[in-house]
Amino acid sequence: MSKIHAAITAVHGYVPDYILTNKELETMVDTNDEWIVTRTGIRERRILKDPGKATSDLAVPAVKGLLEKRGISAEDLDLIIFCTSTPDMLFPATANILADKIGAKKAWGFDLQAACSGFLFGLTTGAQFIESGKHKKVLVVGGDKMSSVVNYTDRNTCILFGDGCGAVLLEPNEEGNGLIDAVLKTDGSGGQFLNIKGGGSLNPATHETVDAGLHYAYQEGRTVFKFAVTNMADVAVEVMERNKLTSEDVNWLVPHQANKRIIDATAERAGLPEEKVMVNIQKYGNTTSGTIPLCLWEWESQLKKGDNLILAAFGGGFTWGSIYLRWAY
């Protein structure tokens, strides 16, 4: 019997309509378009403006589009893994809220939090249920409403983030396509450099924590950049070497969209030319758990069955990792 791999059989995404441009940010903080583009590669990002809407509302259109594409109903789903750093609330899990909104009555689910590496961690976790034969249809969602945790008076962070969501369906594949290998890593000592300090059990919400800005994303930019630029590149190359893949063998690099310079460094280390690298950071900024599935959604029409994809990410935790995925359709 051939080995069962967990293959992506459908992908879809959603970004809100409102476009926050660098020009508009110039009116909010002391920054300018040229500075932002040179340092990050970001020109605009999408923002979910409706005050009554949360991360789960970014996921609903993404998942509905996916189910429609695959020709299945929400009741066919066995498991929902929702990768997010901005859950609708502390509990219940956003996966449960999403299941209710789409009518996934037979699925169980949970949230997975690994910051910007969340989607890779979720994909690897979901794959275990397929490979073991436990489940036939696993939905992995990566989405964040980063605007809910961004301080729009802090020019170091507010230029980076946007809102968006992508979703993939994992199903068993016996043709050798799907998730082939993954290397995932964490280093908790990096937690101090990239975090949201408020709102958890350590610093529950008080007037003081709000006044101190502890509920906003905090980043020590230089340190994070330094770690990301080496670790994300290293782990992508590690996965390639483990699977004896040369740069010629790799059809696409799908990098987390945090900074164009980090993407370029990763591509350079992997020996991949620009035309093999998925980049949409200029349009969406860093959507945290949403970046990689949004890339797969945007490039879906260019992907061919059997294509070798290298996914790579780095995020708060620190968390980082890379996946070797063979495209299944």
Stockholm file with secondary structure:
# STOCKHOLM 1.0

chainA/1-329         MSKIHAAITAVHGYVPDYILTNKELETMVDTNDEWIVTRTGIRERRILKDPGKATSDLAVPAVKGLLEKRGISAEDLDLIIFCTSTPDMLFPATANILADKIGAKKAWGFDLQAACSGFLFGLTTGAQFIESGKHKKVLVVGGDKMSSVVNYTDRNTCILFGDGCGAVLLEPNEEGNGLIDAVLKTDGSGGQFLNIKGGGSLNPATHETVDAGLHYAYQEGRTVFKFAVTNMADVAVEVMERNKLTSEDVNWLVPHQANKRIIDATAERAGLPEEKVMVNIQKYGNTTSGTIPLCLWEWESQLKKGDNLILAAFGGGFTWGSIYLRWAY
#=GR chainA/1-329 SS CCCCEEEEEEEEEECCSEEEEHHHHHTTSSCCHHHHHHHHCCCEEEECCCTTCCHHHHHHHHHHHHHHHHTCCGGGCCEEEEECSSCSSSSSCHHHHHHHHHTCTTCEEEEECCGGGHHHHHHHHHHHHHHTTSCSCEEEEEEEEGGGSCCTTCTTTTTTBCEEEEEEEEEEESSSCEEEEEEEEECGGGGGGEECCSSSSSSCCCHHHHHTTTTSCEECHHHHHHHHHHHHHHHHHHHHHHTTCCTTTCCEEEECCSCHHHHHHHHHHHTCCGGGBCCCHHHHCBCGGGHHHHHHHHHGGGCCTTCEEEEEEEETTTEEEEEEEECCC
#=GC SS_cons         CCCCEEEEEEEEEECCSEEEEHHHHHTTSSCCHHHHHHHHCCCEEEECCCTTCCHHHHHHHHHHHHHHHHTCCGGGCCEEEEECSSCSSSSSCHHHHHHHHHTCTTCEEEEECCGGGHHHHHHHHHHHHHHTTSCSCEEEEEEEEGGGSCCTTCTTTTTTBCEEEEEEEEEEESSSCEEEEEEEEECGGGGGGEECCSSSSSSCCCHHHHHTTTTSCEECHHHHHHHHHHHHHHHHHHHHHHTTCCTTTCCEEEECCSCHHHHHHHHHHHTCCGGGBCCCHHHHCBCGGGHHHHHHHHHGGGCCTTCEEEEEEEETTTEEEEEEEECCC
//
